Amino acid sequence: MSEQQTPQQHFEIQKVYLKDVSLETPNSPAIFTEQWQPQTEVRLETSATPLTEDLFESVLTLTVTAKMGDRTAYLAEVKQAGLFTLRGFDEQQKGHMLHAFCPNILFPFSREELASLIGKGGFPALLLNPINFDALYLQRLQQQQAQAAAPSMPH
């Protein structure tokens, strides 16, 4: 009887797909004549959208900007998405699954796509280090909690 009271958790990958991709090389070919010593910035963002009660789209956006001084060598962006079935998770667990667990699954796909894109642009390969999505998600939750608590503090 107790098994029926506890909803069974179910997770499944339905599909992994490329949602959007772009590469800008505004200073090529002149940039290729210079010594390659870029300053590289990596930005990442996660989002999630429910499609049905149990089906969700999770999107990982990775943006890499490489600059030589004040000129952009390239700007590459990949939006890697996946459709995931989540059943039997509470709201807190769902948030973690959609903004940490799912992006972790999507990351190798987006890293490969970015490396390929940057190489096709004529630039040296870029290998992104692994990302701790769990830590980033917890950090974001703490920031949201701090922001929610801030207005009620006495001055």
Backbone torsions as a table, in degrees:
resi	resn	phi	psi	omega
1	MET	NA	-39.3	-177.5
2	SER	-66.8	-25.3	179.1
3	GLU	-65.1	-35.5	179.8
4	GLN	-69.7	-31.8	-178.9
5	GLN	-72.1	-32.7	179.4
6	THR	-90.2	113.6	179.7
7	PRO	-66.4	135.8	-179.6
8	GLN	-79.0	133.3	179.7
9	GLN	-82.2	136.8	-180.0
10	HIS	-135.9	129.3	177.1
11	PHE	-130.3	135.7	179.7
12	GLU	-150.6	138.7	174.2
13	ILE	-85.6	119.8	178.8
14	GLN	-89.9	-41.0	-175.3
15	LYS	-164.3	143.6	171.8
16	VAL	-121.1	129.6	-174.6
17	TYR	-149.8	159.1	177.0
18	LEU	-88.1	122.4	-176.8
19	LYS	-95.1	-37.2	-178.5
20	ASP	-158.6	144.6	179.2
21	VAL	-149.0	139.5	177.0
22	SER	-151.2	150.7	176.3
23	LEU	-140.1	126.1	175.9
24	GLU	-121.2	131.1	176.5
25	THR	-128.3	73.2	-170.0
26	PRO	-65.1	-20.8	-176.6
27	ASN	-113.3	19.0	174.8
28	SER	-87.7	147.5	7.6
29	PRO	-90.9	-6.7	-175.1
30	ALA	-56.1	-35.8	-177.1
31	ILE	-62.6	-25.9	-178.9
32	PHE	-70.9	-16.7	-178.5
33	THR	-86.1	-4.2	-177.3
34	GLU	-100.7	159.6	174.7
35	GLN	-64.0	131.1	-174.3
36	TRP	-82.9	96.4	176.5
37	GLN	-137.9	70.3	-174.4
38	PRO	-82.0	158.9	165.7
39	GLN	-99.6	123.2	-174.9
40	THR	-111.6	133.0	177.5
41	GLU	-119.8	132.0	178.0
42	VAL	-116.9	126.4	175.4
43	ARG	-117.8	141.9	175.8
44	LEU	-134.6	153.1	-176.6
45	GLU	-147.4	142.5	174.0
46	THR	-121.7	147.4	174.4
47	SER	-144.9	158.9	179.6
48	ALA	-143.8	142.0	-179.1
49	THR	-134.7	126.7	174.9
50	PRO	-75.4	137.0	175.2
51	LEU	-104.5	-40.4	172.5
52	THR	-137.5	-171.7	-179.6
53	GLU	-61.5	-35.0	-174.9
54	ASP	-113.7	-5.1	-174.9
55	LEU	-113.8	128.7	-175.8
56	PHE	-133.0	145.7	170.6
57	GLU	-100.9	128.9	173.9
58	SER	-114.6	133.3	-177.9
59	VAL	-124.3	130.2	174.0
60	LEU	-110.2	120.3	177.9
61	THR	-107.8	121.8	176.2
62	LEU	-115.6	127.0	178.8
63	THR	-123.2	124.3	179.0
64	VAL	-118.8	125.3	177.3
65	THR	-118.6	125.6	176.3
66	ALA	-114.2	126.2	-179.1
67	LYS	-122.5	146.4	171.6
68	MET	-113.4	102.6	-173.0
69	GLY	66.5	-125.0	-180.0
70	ASP	-100.6	7.0	-179.7
71	ARG	-104.2	138.5	179.3
72	THR	-80.7	122.9	173.9
73	ALA	-78.0	-51.6	174.9
74	TYR	-153.9	156.0	171.3
75	LEU	-130.6	115.8	-179.2
76	ALA	-119.3	135.1	179.5
77	GLU	-136.4	135.2	178.0
78	VAL	-129.8	129.2	171.3
79	LYS	-109.3	104.0	-179.8
80	GLN	-98.8	130.5	-175.0
81	ALA	-126.2	163.0	175.6
82	GLY	-150.5	150.6	172.3
83	LEU	-103.9	128.1	-175.0
84	PHE	-131.2	138.9	173.0
85	THR	-93.7	126.4	175.8
86	LEU	-129.1	119.5	-179.2
87	ARG	-134.0	135.2	174.8
88	GLY	86.0	13.4	177.9
89	PHE	-101.8	142.0	174.1
90	ASP	-77.8	174.4	-174.3
91	GLU	-59.4	-41.3	-179.4
92	GLN	-65.0	-44.1	178.5
93	GLN	-64.6	-40.2	179.0
94	LYS	-60.4	-44.3	178.9
95	GLY	-58.4	-45.5	179.6
96	HIS	-64.5	-43.9	-179.4
97	MET	-61.0	-45.6	-173.5
98	LEU	-78.3	-26.4	-175.7
99	HIS	-110.7	-2.4	177.9
100	ALA	-132.7	-56.9	-176.0
101	PHE	-65.4	-49.9	-179.7
102	CYS	-65.0	-46.0	176.2
103	PRO	-58.1	-32.0	176.5
104	ASN	-62.4	-37.2	177.4
105	ILE	-70.1	-38.5	-176.4
106	LEU	-76.6	-25.6	-173.0
107	PHE	-55.3	-47.8	-179.8
108	PRO	-59.5	-34.3	178.1
109	PHE	-66.7	-45.6	-178.3
110	SER	-70.1	-35.2	178.3
111	ARG	-63.7	-43.0	179.2
112	GLU	-64.2	-43.4	-179.9
113	GLU	-63.9	-42.5	178.5
114	LEU	-63.1	-45.2	-179.6
115	ALA	-60.2	-43.4	179.5
116	SER	-64.2	-46.0	-178.8
117	LEU	-60.6	-47.6	-178.5
118	ILE	-64.8	-40.1	176.7
119	GLY	-63.3	-41.0	178.5
120	LYS	-66.4	-23.7	177.0
121	GLY	-78.7	-3.3	177.6
122	GLY	90.9	12.2	-177.2
123	PHE	-104.2	156.9	177.1
124	PRO	-59.0	149.3	-177.9
125	ALA	-57.9	145.2	175.5
126	LEU	-119.1	123.5	177.3
127	LEU	-112.7	111.3	-179.8
128	LEU	-76.2	137.9	175.7
129	ASN	-71.3	156.9	175.9
130	PRO	-57.8	152.7	-178.3
131	ILE	-119.3	135.3	178.2
132	ASN	-89.2	89.2	-177.3
133	PHE	-67.3	-29.7	177.7
134	ASP	-61.9	-47.2	-179.7
135	ALA	-64.0	-41.5	179.2
136	LEU	-63.7	-39.7	-179.9
137	TYR	-65.8	-44.5	178.8
138	LEU	-62.6	-40.7	178.3
139	GLN	-61.2	-43.2	179.7
140	ARG	-65.3	-40.3	177.5
141	LEU	-62.4	-43.1	179.6
142	GLN	-63.0	-39.9	178.1
143	GLN	-63.9	-42.4	179.5
144	GLN	-64.6	-40.5	179.1
145	GLN	-65.6	-40.1	179.0
146	ALA	-65.3	-40.9	179.0
147	GLN	-67.1	-37.6	179.7
148	ALA	-67.9	-33.7	-178.3
149	ALA	-81.9	-25.1	-173.2
150	ALA	-57.4	-46.1	-176.4
151	PRO	-63.1	-27.6	-175.9
152	SER	-84.2	-5.3	-179.3
153	MET	-72.6	139.0	177.1
154	PRO	-72.0	148.4	-177.7
155	HIS	-94.0	NA	NA
